[in-house]
Amino acid sequence: MEKYIEVLEITKPHGLKGEMRAKYHGDDPGEIGEFDTLYLGSQFKPVKLLSCKPSKNMLLIALEGIETVEQAQKLSGELIYIDREDIELDEDVWFIRDLIGLGVFDADTGEHYGIVEEILQNAPTDVYCVRTAEGKQLLFPSLPEVLLDVNLTERKILIRPLKGLFE
């Protein structure tokens, strides 16, 4: 698992005083405001977050040391990360990026269904997309009666498919 997790992509400056528009890559954009320090670019340069506010499906952010539109323009396209160690996740909550690539197994029979390739989040519950060895796509919902265990160390997920789910 990576130490730094991508959370923002700076798109362009906003205004003349160094504020920037950024796309959020996560569930809750309000979370970003909880972090004092973010990490900029592929060198993971620590930067202080001065402000963060939602605006039209984006965030408006201000970073310490970025005070002009010219400075902000130079950061267009840059990625911003958080340090995994700065985050406390609730039990049974994982980063999607950590789930991609995990093997999915039947909890009762041990059958290997395939590998998680995507997680859809536009339904009332997350939907896991699994690619079988034959190239077929299987879908299962993130319901407690279906998704029984996630073991990041062993890189596997145990499920109990509902009757007819994969037919």
Helices and strands as residue ranges (DSSP letters): E 4-13, E 20-24, G 29-34, E 37-40, E 45-55, E 58-63, H 69-74, E 79-83, G 84-86, H 96-99, E 103-106, E 112-120, E 127-131, E 137-141, E 147-151, E 156-159
